[in-house]
């Protein structure tokens, strides 16, 4: 059958994207969808510079600002063109939206697990560029921490 990925094939592919002049990669198996940017609604008691929610097929999808989630300089961020809908695991789990400047494509490569709390699991050379490989579990954990700490400050 052509066009059908088996589980091992899909686990060996990374989606690359550009964000603030850096190239990132995340396992394609954890990408639920690449969505168009939509207006964000406010989350009560959560500052808009931290996150908002987007309508994703009738569900409220939390969308975190990349500068907060990945510690990139806000001044370097471009105008996002797409939102990655990310699941923490292949089988599902918590989801979040990550606005990106540009989706670049798929590359061969295995996922990586972070050894600490940083969502960037490792730096790799792919096509002569340094690519920051994200751990989706740590990325979702970081999103939860950011939201919880922001809500706690406003109480």
N, C-alpha and C positions, 0 to 999 in steps of 0.2 A: 504494500500500500504506500503510495507516495503522499507526502505532506503530513504524515502522522508521526509524531515524536513518541518514542517509548520513554519511560521514566528515566532510564540512565542517560539518554540523549539530552533531555530537557535539563537535567541536573548538571550537565557539563557546559551550559551556555550562560553567558552573562549579558544583560542589557546594559549598554553604555549610554551615558547622558552627560551633558555639560551643565555646569552650575558654577557661576562666579569664576569663570576662566579656568576651572579645574574639570577634569574628567573623572567621573565616578562610574562604578559598575555594581550591579546587584544581580543575584540569580534570577533568571527569567521565570523560573518556576514559582517565585513569590510575587510576581507581578500579576495582579488580577486584571488590570486594564491600563491602557494609556488613554487618558481622557483629555478633552479640551478644557481649557481654563474657564471656569464659571465664576460668577460673583460669589464671594464668601459672605455668609451670614454671621453675625456676632454670636458668641457664646456668652450668656449672661455671667458676669463676674470675671471673665477672662479677657485680658487686654487684647485688642485687635492686632497689636504688633507681635503677639505670641502665636495666635491661631484663630481659625474660624471654622465654620462648617460649610460643606458643599453638598448640594443635592446629588446623590449618586444612585440613580435608578430607584428613587423614592426613599432612600435611607440617608440619614445624616452622616456624612463622612468627615471626620476631623482632618483639617488640613493645617499643618504646622509650617511656619515661616522657616525657610532653609537656614537663615542666619542663626536662628535659635536652635534648631535641631542639629545642625552640623558645624556650628561655630565658624561660619564663613562671614566675611565682612559684608554688612548690608549694602555698603556703597558699591561693592563689586557685582552685586546681583543685577542681572538683566531683567527684562520684562519676561515673565514666564509665559511659555507658549503651550505647555502641556502639564498635566498633573499625573504623576505615577500613583496608581492605587496599589498599595503594597500590603501584602498579608505577611504576618510574621512567620508562617510556615507554609509548606507546600499543601498541607491538608486544610488550611484555613487559619482560624484564630483571629486575633485583633487586626483591624485594618486602619491604615492612615493614608492621607494624601500628601504627596510631596511635589510642590511646584518645581519645574525644571526649566532651564533656558532652552534646551534642545535635546531631543532623543537622537542618539547617533546611530545605534544599531546593535546587532548581536555579535559577540565574539566567543570563541571557544575558551573555556576556562572553568575551573572548579570554583565552587563557592568557598568562602573562608569564614572561620569562626573567630570572633574577637576573644582575646585572652583577658580583657578587662571590660570596663563599662563603655569604652569608646566604640561607637558604631562603625568606625573605620577599622576593619579587621586587618588589612594589610595594604601595602603599596606595591604595585606590580608594573613592570614594563610591558605594555601591549602596543604593538605597532609604533615603537620608538617614542612612546609617551608614557608618563607616569600616570597610572590609573589607581584611584582610591577605591578599593573593593569593600563594599558595605556588608555587614552582617545584619540580615533583616530582623532577627530576633532582638539584637541589641538596639537596632534603630527604633523598633516599636517600644521597647522598654524605655529608651531615652525619651520618646514622645510622651509616654505615660508620666514619667518623672517631671518633665517640663510642665505639663498641664497641671499635675497635682501640686507642684511647688508654686505655680502661679496662682492657682485657686486659693492655696493656703495663705498667700500674702495679702489677698483681698478680703479675707474674713475678718 
